Amino acid sequence: MPLRPEYTLHQSDLAEFLSAPLWEEKNGSPLSVLSALARLDIDPWAEAARLATLPRDAAASALAVILRRLPEQQPETPDTVTTADRLVRLLPVGGSATAINSATAGRSRRTGSIGPWLLLVLTAMLVAWAMNGFWS
């Protein structure tokens, strides 16, 4: 099953921001914005789209607050404010064309799941079948 367009970085105007390195981790690998947000249990695409709608200074402040929540920063890790200022310049101005619409996101989560009414009907049928076998 292919990914929805907003989750494919190569087609997203958020790709440059999400793939940007924050700093180098203790093991020597770069930590990307996408990985950092995911570690904090923040939806990277939704957060990037939200930040893109804010004025640059507000987006940088909001991102700096998020970055401060990251565990295990090294002493030589750049200042979160400086890092956030650098990163918000990578966001599209005026919002993202690939922003996740909350109605679309809710609809996609429901795709493929059994509706509550169908589950209720199936449960009622199972109870009726069990009761019929019990009383026979």
C-alpha positions in Angstrom: 0.0 0.0 0.0 1.6 3.3 -1.0 2.0 6.1 1.5 -0.4 9.1 1.4 1.2 12.1 -0.3 1.7 14.1 2.9 3.8 11.2 4.3 6.2 11.0 1.3 9.0 13.4 1.9 10.2 13.7 -1.7 6.8 15.2 -2.7 6.4 17.4 0.4 7.3 21.1 0.7 8.1 20.1 4.3 10.9 17.7 3.3 13.8 20.1 3.6 12.7 21.1 7.2 11.9 17.5 8.3 15.2 16.1 7.0 17.4 18.9 8.3 19.9 17.8 10.9 19.6 19.3 14.4 22.9 18.1 15.8 25.2 15.1 15.9 24.3 12.5 18.5 26.7 10.8 20.9 27.1 7.9 18.5 28.1 10.3 15.7 24.9 10.1 13.6 22.9 13.3 12.8 19.6 13.7 14.5 16.9 15.0 12.0 13.9 17.2 12.8 11.7 14.3 11.8 13.4 11.9 14.2 13.5 14.4 17.0 9.7 15.1 16.8 8.9 11.4 16.5 11.0 10.7 19.7 8.8 13.3 21.5 5.7 11.6 20.2 4.8 14.6 18.1 3.5 14.0 14.5 6.3 15.5 12.5 4.2 16.4 9.4 1.4 18.0 11.5 3.9 20.0 13.6 5.9 21.1 10.6 2.7 22.2 8.9 1.6 24.1 12.1 5.0 25.8 12.4 4.8 26.9 8.7 1.6 28.8 9.4 3.2 30.9 12.2 5.3 34.0 11.7 9.0 33.1 11.7 9.8 34.4 15.1 6.8 32.6 16.7 7.7 29.4 14.9 11.3 29.6 16.1 10.2 30.2 19.7 7.7 27.2 19.5 10.4 25.0 18.0 13.0 26.0 20.6 10.6 25.0 23.3 10.1 21.6 21.6 13.8 21.1 21.2 14.5 21.7 24.9 12.4 18.7 25.6 14.8 16.3 23.9 16.7 14.1 26.2 20.5 13.6 26.4 21.7 16.7 24.7 25.5 16.9 24.7 27.4 19.9 26.2 28.5 20.9 22.7 25.0 20.8 21.3 24.1 24.1 19.7 21.8 26.5 21.5 18.1 25.5 20.9 17.2 29.1 20.0 19.9 29.3 17.4 19.0 25.9 16.0 15.3 26.7 15.8 16.1 30.0 14.0 18.1 28.1 11.4 15.5 25.5 10.9 12.4 27.6 10.5 14.0 29.3 7.5 13.5 25.9 5.8 9.8 26.0 6.3 7.5 27.1 3.4 6.3 30.7 3.9 2.6 31.0 4.5 1.9 27.4 5.3 2.4 24.0 3.7 0.7 22.8 0.6 0.9 19.2 2.0 -0.6 20.1 5.4 -2.7 17.3 6.9 -6.3 18.2 7.0 -7.9 17.0 10.2 -11.0 15.8 8.5 -8.9 13.8 6.0 -6.7 12.5 8.8 -9.7 11.3 10.8 -11.2 9.7 7.7 -8.0 7.8 6.8 -7.7 6.4 10.4 -11.2 5.0 10.0 -10.5 3.4 6.7 -10.5 -0.4 7.0 -12.0 -0.6 10.4 -15.2 -2.2 11.4 -17.9 0.4 12.2 -19.5 0.4 15.6 -22.9 -0.6 14.2 -21.5 -3.6 12.4 -19.7 -4.7 15.5 -23.0 -4.4 17.5 -24.9 -6.4 14.9 -22.2 -9.1 14.9 -22.2 -9.3 18.7 -26.0 -9.6 18.8 -25.9 -12.4 16.2 -23.2 -14.2 18.2 -25.3 -13.9 21.4 -28.4 -15.1 19.6 -26.6 -18.1 18.2 -25.1 -18.9 21.6 -28.5 -18.6 23.3 -30.1 -20.8 20.7 -27.5 -23.5 21.3 -27.7 -23.2 25.0 -31.5 -23.6 25.2 -31.7 -26.5 22.7 
